[in-house]
Each structure stands twice: as structure tokens, then as C-alpha cells.
Amino acid sequence: MGRPFPLPWCQKTALGGTADLDVRRSEYTAGLLTVLNEYWERVNQTITDPPKVPTHAFKPGDQCEQALHGHGPSI
């Protein structure tokens, strides 16, 4: 997989042993999840609800015709 990118929530410190590696991995994961949760919250706040009234002029039962302009392969 490779090593993770240097991200703002990572602190550069020397690793001592495998126990330190486990601690650093859990700190990195906790920081990453915090940032992703903050992004999700921001995106979730900007999403609007779908409109209650249709935004097009079509009504149930209307038929729609598609004009063929000769673009593409002929069948």
C-alpha cells in the first residue's frame, strides 16, 4: 500500500518500536476519521432537499419525442 501522505493531523516523531507504531497508527486513524467527519458534516449541510414541485413542464401521461439528427451510426 505504501506510506501515508504527510497530512496536517500527523505529527512527525521518531518511532521507537512496534508498540509505538500501533499507537501512531491509531492516532493517525483517529485524526483521519475526525477530518473526514468534518468534511461530511460540511457537505451534508450544503445539500438541499429535493423540490416538492417538479421543475419540468412534463405531466404524467405526456409523451416525449426525440429528434434524430443523423449523428451516430445508422441502424
C-alpha positions, 0 to 999 in steps of 0.5 A, a space after each residue: 500500500 505504501 506510506 501515508 501522505 504527510 497530512 496536517 493531523 500527523 505529527 512527525 516523531 521518531 518511532 521507537 518500536 512496534 508498540 509505538 507504531 500501533 499507537 501512531 497508527 491509531 492516532 493517525 486513524 483517529 485524526 483521519 476519521 475526525 477530518 473526514 467527519 468534518 468534511 461530511 458534516 460540511 457537505 451534508 449541510 450544503 445539500 438541499 432537499 429535493 423540490 416538492 414541485 417538479 421543475 419540468 413542464 412534463 405531466 404524467 401521461 405526456 409523451 416525449 419525442 426525440 429528434 434524430 439528427 443523423 449523428 451516430 451510426 445508422 441502424 
